[in-house]
Every structure is written in structure tokens, then in C-alpha cells.
Amino acid sequence: MNNVVGNTSDFILEGFFFPPDARASLFVLTFFGYMIIVFVNLLVFLVIIFHKNLHEPMYVMLCNMIVCDLIGSSAVMPRLLSDFFVDIRIISFEACFIQAFCIHMYTCGSQLILTVMAYDRYVAICNPLRYSTIMTPWTIVKLCSIAWGGAFIMVVVLLSITIRLPKCKSVVVHAYCFNGALFVLACGDYLVNNIYGLFITYFLTTLSLSAIAFTYTKILIACFFKSQSVSKSKAIHTCATHLTVYIVFETTLLFSIMALRFPNINPNATKAIGTLMITVPPFLNPMIYGINTKEIRNNVLKWLNNKLSPI
């Protein structure tokens, strides 16, 4: 599809190239995938909200993670569903930047929340006697506010320097709007946009990786000196759940970034990899926590049993 030059206020999403006979089956698959993401995330979220025994720092942060996941998946998947049966996918200027804002809030917020969760695990395992005095409700509010506030500031600056650029093209060469696909539509120089975008990526990745490496090293040392095998096993199990979620997110993010850097990759493959970053973590995260965390699993099963059992 050729780029359109002009002053139109709309963009055209290039989207996926699918044969007409495959669109219906892919629509159904995507629809049920999105429904599962919404249902499972909301289920875990509501179970945590309505069960007071889960009103602990780790689960409060998990709720923040769920909100972040729903923002990311809901920014892309409903629009993706509506685009399956149209050949020209028009999206307004405002809708495009709102979508980009939500996607970058999801990626930035996820990394910062995962970093905060690593700190929570560090305090819980390395300073168990002081945990309740350190991780007070006010501390949790401050940590979550820093995560959301930091993500918000970085994303606003990121998109503000993109909006100011004069637009000469209107075709977004991807399945959804994000900063990297938007600033390349500009007429002028977008070096600043590229540098700032890379800075955010490397800064957040380095921050989260360093924080997790430091805290987990301390946790492993603390577990090594624990005399009780039960407490040691519980600590390792809790950390493994968090680490699995982190690895899933960072792996999909890394593949998404790498796919954009290699222009020889099939366009559909590049878009599919980028979409995986938005869909795989929100799909797996509540399942990972739900299966591996005994307290959540038991409360979910109890809630489902009460709802499904006959009166």
C-alpha cells in the first residue's frame, strides 16, 4: 500500500494481509482469545478485591499489573477485530494517538510495576520481621504511584515530540499505532524521537533487569542461609512466579523490537510478533499467578464453585 501525502487528519492502518477465506476463522480465534484475556484477568482482579485475605502488597501490585495488561490488550484487540473484514482501515488522528498512548503505558507501566514487585519480594524474604512496617499501605500507594506516574510522564513526552512533527504520510505500516510507526510518517527530521524512544527502552529494561538481578541475588543468598526447608521452598516458589511473568514480558518485548529492526522479515510476521507483545503476557500472567499462587488458586476455585453450584 502506497503512503498518502497530504494534510488529512486520518491515518490508514496497513494491518495484516489475509486471504478472504481465512478472515472468519481468524476473527473467531482472535475474539475468543480476547474474551479469555478479559475474563481471566477480571476474575483474578475481582477475587483479590472481594477477599480480604488477599489484601496484601503482592496482590495489590498484581491488581495493578492486571489493569496494565487490560489497557494494552484492549487498546489493540477490539480494533484488530473490526479490521478483519475491511480492506481500507481508517483510524482518526486522535484515536491513533490514544491507542499509541495506551500501548506505551502498557509497556512502560509493566516494566515499572514488575520492578516494584521485585522489591516487594526482596523485603518479604530478606526482611520478613520488618515486612509489615516497611510495606505499609502508604508505601504501596507511593510505589504504585511512582510506577504509574513515571510511565505517564515518559509516554506523554514521547508522544508530545511526535505530535509536533509535520505529517507527510498517512499509512501506518503496522497493525496498530505506536510511536515508532508514527514518527516515520513525518516530513522532517525525527532523530530526536528515535533517540528518546531508544532511551526509554534501554532505561526501563536496564532498570528492571538491574533491580531484579540485585533483589534476586539477595533473595538467593537469604534462602541459602534459611534453616527451614518449608520457608525456603515457599520463597523460591513465589520468586519463580514473578520471574516467569517478567521473562514472558521481556521476551515478547525483545522479539517485537528486533522484528522492527529487520526490514527483510515478512510484513505479516513483523506485525504478528508485535501483536504477541500485547496479547501473550495479558493471556499468561493471570494464569501463571492463578496456578502457582495457592492463595489465589484456592479463592478462585471457591468463588467459581459457589457461582456454578446449584442453589
Summary of the structure (lengths in Angstrom):
residues: 311
radius of gyration: 21.3
end to end distance: 58.3
largest distance: 70.4
contacts: 959
relative contact order: 0.14
helix: 78%
strand: 4%
